[in-house]
Amino acid sequence: MSIFQEYYSKQEFVDKYIQDPTDAIDVIIPVYHTNELWRANLISIFREIPVKRLLISDGGVIDDSIDIVKEFPRVEVVNHRHFKSLGKCIAELIKEVSADWFAYLHSDVYLPPGWFENMIKHKGDYDWYGCPMDITVMVNYKVRLATRPYAGSQIGRKEAFVKGINRVDDDYVYRQEDFVFNKIVEDAGYKTGKIEDAFHYHQVMYRASKGFDIKVKSVHVEVNRTDEERKRANETQIKGIVKYLDPIEQYMINDFKVHFREMVREEELNYFEFRKWVKYTNIRWLPYTAFPIYAKAKSGKLYEKVLHRLSQLKNRK
């Protein structure tokens, strides 16, 4: 059974805590909204973990997540609607924990068989630890290709292929077949086209097969955020990094640079005020706020203003 089949198959509810409360722990989950697998994820949590209490942070839930979780035993929902950040919600949930050990889970996490046993055996080695993730991509996004034919579901006239179909030898036609067949039809004097009032679902998923066990290395999904949400995400990310972390991990340094440069380029922060804030909040990050010349602001005004100010400072020396 694939993980996708497991997600959507009807599963019996098993309460591990009732079966064996040994090593029972609290579980905390902050919630704003969840996905369609929320109930399946909860079933996996109670099956794998002896849940003493499930503490849910209601950070302003906008869907039916709370109604669903209340169907499960030993659930306590904490009202965190007055908090602005995820971090504060998690911090307050941790304060509510009464067990010696607890698990912090995301709402979109599904636990496989053996998760708790494999995790809890390391509590003598560490005081806070995690495990790797396997990403399952389940997102529906539109693809409208401007520069190539639509492929995957097509209809055509047999006659349009008669003259040219023998040009296709048993050699190289593979993922460029949309171009090849379009050319055959057009060379024969027939018309190709794209229509917009129908569509199909095209599945992209991994399946091991003999001789072609090609594993997915990475998947990139770009979310179409509003300008307001993008600005908020960038600002909270860079300010959270500066306030709570030091520039030690290269991953975090790179993440800061990406968000900072985007905000400079989009003129979404006051550059000099931000530098001042960094200086007084965590001066270790100040060198990483040096104005990136290659990230020119949209209008050019900020770019010119910064260069002018830098020139003034240089002359002052």
HUZIGI-V403487 format. One record per backbone hydrogen bond with DSSP energy under -0.5 kcal/mol. NH is the residue of the N-H (numbers start at 1). CO is the residue of the C=O. If there is no record, write none. Layout:
# HUZIGI-V403487
[[NH	CO] [NH	CO]]
This chain:
# HUZIGI-V403487
[[6	2] [7	3] [8	4] [9	5] [16	14] [16	46] [18	15] [19	15] [20	16] [24	21] [25	50] [26	101] [27	53] [28	103] [29	55] [31	57] [32	33] [38	35] [41	37] [42	38] [43	39] [44	40] [45	41] [46	42] [47	43] [48	44] [49	45] [51	49] [52	25] [52	50] [53	25] [54	74] [55	27] [55	53] [56	54] [56	76] [57	29] [58	56] [58	78] [59	31] [59	57] [62	32] [68	64] [69	65] [70	66] [71	68] [72	69] [75	72] [76	54] [78	56] [78	76] [80	58] [80	78] [83	80] [89	85] [90	86] [91	87] [92	88] [93	89] [94	90] [95	91] [96	92] [96	93] [97	93] [97	94] [103	26] [105	28] [105	103] [109	106] [115	112] [118	114] [119	115] [120	116] [121	117] [122	119] [123	120] [125	122] [126	122] [135	133] [137	135] [138	136] [141	139] [144	142] [145	143] [146	144] [158	156] [160	157] [161	158] [162	158] [163	159] [165	161] [167	164] [168	165] [169	167] [171	169] [174	172] [177	174] [179	176] [180	176] [181	177] [182	178] [183	179] [184	180] [185	181] [186	182] [187	183] [188	184] [189	186] [190	185] [202	200] [203	201] [205	203] [212	209] [214	212] [215	213] [221	219] [222	220] [223	221] [225	223] [230	226] [231	227] [232	228] [233	229] [234	230] [235	231] [236	232] [237	233] [238	234] [239	235] [240	236] [241	237] [242	238] [243	239] [244	240] [245	241] [248	246] [249	246] [253	249] [254	250] [255	251] [256	252] [257	253] [258	254] [259	255] [260	256] [261	257] [262	258] [263	259] [264	260] [265	261] [266	262] [267	264] [268	263] [271	269] [274	270] [275	271] [276	272] [277	273] [278	274] [279	275] [280	276] [281	277] [282	278] [285	282] [286	283] [288	285] [289	286] [290	287] [293	291] [295	292] [298	265] [304	300] [305	301] [306	302] [307	303] [308	304] [309	305] [310	306] [311	307] [312	308] [313	309] [314	310] [315	311] [316	312] [317	313]]
